[in-house]
């Protein structure tokens, strides 16, 4: 069968649509209740050269594998010039990997990505990163049967074996943590929060809609500085942040968008949103009005929140501001009817944040793994 597999680069909008629709047309997720279909129109924009941020800071090639003229897999290969400036010039990346359960197909796809990267001087390949650590990262290698929270993806369980058989090894893991039955902690958390805040001289506010433009600027500036030093961090470009914040505005809950201030200076933030993935499953990739109504009803019934982004300026670390953020989020969430709080993703090397969450008896229920391999051609 290997000789019959043909891998072609995406060359026009028709092929791009084939690339985007592959998870549906292949049927690989047909009986997978954990799959959360992405919005098709959003994927087309994200991958298209007119809107996709990656084309401003790097090079990309999208590949489709065919068997007897039928699409059987896909993959992207990309290089990131910002990554090269900060880290190294030898690493390239793959992403958007999907495949039927065939090692031959997987080998052809991984090989095409490797060859493309090798032609550009790369000697190491990492992934999946589609396209950065702030987009979709890793295959869910633990908790694969559990539906992820909003903003995260689910992949077929055999992808791990396909990658490892090809020669990939673990690069790094990212963890998902869940605090269940958060109402049980309400009185305890209130006491802890008050104790932590006694020695802070820091004030906390929540989002006012009229201030959203100012808050967006602060969020962008603080995030880029606060996350420096975290594994694989690269500052968000203006285009990346515009896409992120445009989507965030649609789902933001003002009471769960918390900002910390030292006098008039904003020094940190923590933003949580309702888990919308049940609604996305109803949409099944398409924004049809009748599906939107059902999806919105499902989202309103959600009892889980996800802390989607948080940051504290480096000079204010060690003052328990992040702890207060978590406690305020849980306390407010309980008052709004939520009973579970998800903190995802946390890289395995961030021991301080992991410890802070484990104090709340959080469960590590899902793991995403980024793989790497030396390029052998």
C-alpha positions, 0 to 999 in steps of 0.5 A, a space after each residue: 500500500 505504501 507505494 500507492 500513497 501520494 502526498 501533495 502540497 495544498 496548492 489552491 482554495 479547493 485543496 485547502 477546503 479538502 484539508 480542513 474538512 478531512 476530519 469529517 469526510 474521512 469519518 475517523 471521528 464518527 464514533 468518537 464522543 470526545 471529539 469537538 469539531 472546530 468551526 470550519 470557517 474559522 479554520 479556513 481563515 486561520 490557515 488561509 494566507 490572507 488571515 493566517 498570522 503564521 504567514 507573517 512570521 514564518 513559512 508553512 506548507 500543508 500536505 494531504 495524503 491520497 490513497 487511490 485518489 482519496 484523502 487519507 491524511 493531512 499534516 502541516 510543516 512550518 518554521 517560525 522566524 520569531 522562534 529562531 531569534 529566541 531559541 534556535 535555528 535547527 527546529 521546525 514543526 509539524 501540526 494539524 496531523 490527522 490520519 486514518 489508522 495506517 502506519 504507512 500513511 502516517 510515515 508518508 505524512 511525517 516524511 513529507 514534513 521532515 523533507 520540507 523542513 530539511 530543505 530549509 536547514 532544519 535538523 529537528 522536528 517538534 509537534 504537533 504545534 498548530 501553529 504555536 503553543 498558544 494554539 493547539 498543542 500535543 496529542 492527548 495521550 492521557 485522558 483521551 476518552 474525556 472531552 476536552 474543555 473549550 479551546 483544546 482539541 481531541 485526537 484519535 488515540 492511535 496517533 501516539 502510536 503512529 508517532 512513536 513507531 515513526 521514531 518520535 519521542 516525548 519532548 514535553 507534557 502539558 497538563 489539564 487540572 480540574 477542581 471538582 465540587 468547588 462549592 464545597 471549598 467556598 468558606 475555606 477559600 474565602 478565609 484563605 483569600 482574605 489571609 493572603 490579601 492582608 499583606 498585599 496592598 493590591 486591589 482587584 477589579 473585574 471587567 467593565 465593558 466600557 474599558 474593554 479596549 484599554 484592558 485588551 492593551 494591558 492584557 497583551 502587554 502583560 501576557 508577553 512579559 509575564 509568560 517570558 521564560 515559560 517553555 516555548 513562549 513567544 510574544 503574541 504578535 498583534 495579529 495573533 492577539 487580535 484573533 485571540 481577543 476577537 474570539 474572547 470578546 464573544 464569550 467573556 464573562 465580565 465577573 470572571 475577568 479579574 485584574 490586579 492593580 498596584 495603585 493605578 498600575 495594572 500588574 496582572 489578570 486572570 480570565 475564565 470562561 464557561 466551557 463551551 465545548 458541548 455547544 461546539 459539538 452541537 454545531 459540528 463545525 457549521 454556524 447554522 442558525 438552528 444549531 446556534 440556538 441549540 448550542 447557546 442553550 447547551 453553553 448556558 447549561 454548562 457548570 464548568 469554567 476554564 481559566 483560559 489565560 492568566 499573567 502577573 508581571 515578573 516583579 510582582 511574583 511571589 506575592 500570592 497574586 496568582 493564588 488570589 486569582 484562583 480563589 476569587 475565580 472559584 468563589 465568583 464561579 460558585 456564586 454564578 452556579 458553576 461547580 467545577 473549575 478547569 486550569 489548562 494547560 500547564 506545562 510540566 516544568 511549571 512546578 510553582 503553578 502545579 503546586 498552587 493548583 494541587 493545594 486545591 485538590 485539583 485532579 490531573 485528568 488529561 495530558 497533552 504531549 509534544 513529540 520531537 525527533 531528529 530529522 534523518 534524510 
